[in-house]
Amino acid sequence: AVLFALHHRWSSSVEAALLRPSLEAQSEALDRTLAHTLSMVHTTAAVVRGTPAHTPPSPTEPHSGCSSCSRGTAEAVVALAVHHRDALQRLRGALRQPAGSVEVEWMALLRYYGNVSQAGDSRKGTVNVVVRQTISEIELGSDYLGGAPVLVLTPLTMRCFGALLLALHLGLSGALHGPAATGKATMVQDLANAVGRHCWVFPCTDQLGYKEIAGLLRTFA
């Protein structure tokens, strides 16, 4: 819930900044959002280290800032905030590029929006969170996934996320191709966490036939 709230707050702040009427106003709003993001990175890192904010870590003192559970959440917040920092820096650079560059950069990112159910909906009055990237949109799931670690989000990771989310949006399937032990399954698991969905990983080998796969799938039916 903490990570989803951070995603939603950041998406709303950047969306409001990009809707400003002039480039100067957009740049100033993005600078304020960037300053807030950097402050959150330093503050959360200080909580993990157990030291005051903006104090460098000591190599001799043990980490005693928080419990193991809270520490895992704080580390995930730092990883997410660092991704937001990098994305903001790219958006600020895109403002100086030809018209349309910043929109393309913004559409390529994971964005979280809250929509209030309208009249005629059985869930009228409730807030439904949707996740958008490029032209794809998927409703955020309500599955509790725990405080799983967050994958470091690189531009390549975001391109893979965009392809898989577009496949889900169109009702299709997708498969990542690449050498073994390069993080393909971990990337899919992190995307499932990002959209609040469960993810099952099956260890496939040459000896795994269709009957075994059918038996595995029947257990989830």
HUDA-V928045 format. One record per backbone hydrogen bond with DSSP energy under -0.5 kcal/mol. NH is the residue of the N-H (numbers start at 1). CO is the residue of the C=O. E is the energy in kcal/mol with one decimal. If there is no record, write none. Layout:
# HUDA-V928045
nh:NH co:CO e:E
nh:NH co:CO e:E
This chain:
# HUDA-V928045
nh:5 co:1 e:-2.3
nh:6 co:2 e:-2.2
nh:7 co:3 e:-2.6
nh:8 co:4 e:-2.6
nh:9 co:5 e:-2.7
nh:10 co:6 e:-2.6
nh:11 co:7 e:-2.6
nh:12 co:8 e:-2.4
nh:13 co:9 e:-2.3
nh:14 co:10 e:-2.6
nh:15 co:11 e:-2.5
nh:16 co:12 e:-2.3
nh:17 co:13 e:-1.9
nh:18 co:14 e:-2.5
nh:19 co:15 e:-0.9
nh:20 co:17 e:-1.4
nh:26 co:22 e:-2.2
nh:27 co:23 e:-2.7
nh:28 co:24 e:-2.3
nh:29 co:25 e:-2.2
nh:30 co:26 e:-2.4
nh:31 co:27 e:-2.1
nh:32 co:28 e:-2.0
nh:33 co:29 e:-2.1
nh:34 co:30 e:-2.6
nh:35 co:31 e:-2.5
nh:36 co:32 e:-2.2
nh:37 co:33 e:-2.2
nh:38 co:34 e:-2.6
nh:39 co:35 e:-2.2
nh:40 co:36 e:-2.0
nh:41 co:37 e:-2.1
nh:42 co:38 e:-2.3
nh:43 co:39 e:-2.5
nh:44 co:40 e:-2.6
nh:45 co:41 e:-2.3
nh:46 co:42 e:-1.9
nh:47 co:43 e:-1.7
nh:48 co:44 e:-2.0
nh:49 co:45 e:-2.1
nh:50 co:46 e:-1.9
nh:51 co:46 e:-1.9
nh:55 co:52 e:-1.3
nh:56 co:54 e:-0.5
nh:64 co:49 e:-0.8
nh:64 co:62 e:-0.7
nh:65 co:48 e:-0.9
nh:71 co:67 e:-2.7
nh:72 co:68 e:-1.9
nh:73 co:69 e:-1.7
nh:74 co:70 e:-2.6
nh:75 co:71 e:-2.5
nh:76 co:72 e:-1.9
nh:77 co:73 e:-2.2
nh:78 co:74 e:-2.3
nh:79 co:75 e:-2.4
nh:80 co:76 e:-2.3
nh:81 co:77 e:-2.7
nh:82 co:78 e:-2.4
nh:83 co:79 e:-1.7
nh:84 co:80 e:-2.3
nh:85 co:81 e:-2.3
nh:86 co:82 e:-2.4
nh:87 co:83 e:-2.5
nh:88 co:84 e:-2.4
nh:89 co:85 e:-2.1
nh:90 co:86 e:-1.9
nh:91 co:87 e:-2.2
nh:92 co:88 e:-2.6
nh:93 co:89 e:-1.8
nh:94 co:90 e:-2.0
nh:95 co:91 e:-1.3
nh:96 co:93 e:-1.0
nh:97 co:94 e:-1.4
nh:101 co:98 e:-1.9
nh:104 co:100 e:-1.9
nh:105 co:101 e:-2.3
nh:106 co:102 e:-2.4
nh:107 co:103 e:-2.5
nh:108 co:104 e:-1.2
nh:109 co:106 e:-1.4
nh:111 co:132 e:-2.4
nh:113 co:130 e:-2.4
nh:115 co:113 e:-0.6
nh:115 co:128 e:-3.2
nh:117 co:126 e:-2.7
nh:121 co:118 e:-1.7
nh:124 co:121 e:-1.4
nh:125 co:117 e:-1.4
nh:126 co:123 e:-2.1
nh:128 co:115 e:-3.5
nh:128 co:126 e:-0.6
nh:129 co:127 e:-0.5
nh:130 co:113 e:-2.7
nh:131 co:138 e:-3.3
nh:132 co:111 e:-2.9
nh:133 co:136 e:-1.6
nh:134 co:107 e:-3.7
nh:136 co:133 e:-2.2
nh:138 co:131 e:-2.3
nh:140 co:129 e:-3.3
nh:141 co:195 e:-3.0
nh:143 co:196 e:-1.2
nh:145 co:143 e:-0.6
nh:148 co:146 e:-1.3
nh:154 co:152 e:-0.8
nh:158 co:154 e:-2.3
nh:159 co:155 e:-1.8
nh:160 co:156 e:-2.1
nh:161 co:157 e:-2.6
nh:162 co:158 e:-2.4
nh:163 co:159 e:-2.0
nh:164 co:160 e:-2.3
nh:165 co:161 e:-2.9
nh:166 co:162 e:-2.0
nh:167 co:163 e:-1.8
nh:168 co:164 e:-2.2
nh:169 co:165 e:-2.6
nh:170 co:166 e:-1.8
nh:171 co:168 e:-1.2
nh:172 co:167 e:-3.5
nh:182 co:179 e:-0.6
nh:187 co:183 e:-2.0
nh:188 co:184 e:-1.9
nh:189 co:185 e:-2.4
nh:190 co:186 e:-2.2
nh:191 co:187 e:-2.0
nh:192 co:188 e:-2.3
nh:193 co:189 e:-2.1
nh:194 co:190 e:-2.0
nh:195 co:191 e:-1.4
nh:196 co:193 e:-0.9
nh:197 co:192 e:-2.9
nh:202 co:200 e:-0.5
nh:203 co:201 e:-0.5
nh:204 co:202 e:-1.1
nh:208 co:205 e:-1.3
nh:209 co:207 e:-0.8
nh:213 co:209 e:-1.9
nh:214 co:210 e:-2.4
nh:215 co:211 e:-2.1
nh:216 co:212 e:-2.0
nh:217 co:213 e:-2.5
nh:218 co:214 e:-2.0
nh:219 co:215 e:-0.9
nh:219 co:216 e:-0.6
nh:220 co:217 e:-1.3
nh:221 co:218 e:-1.0
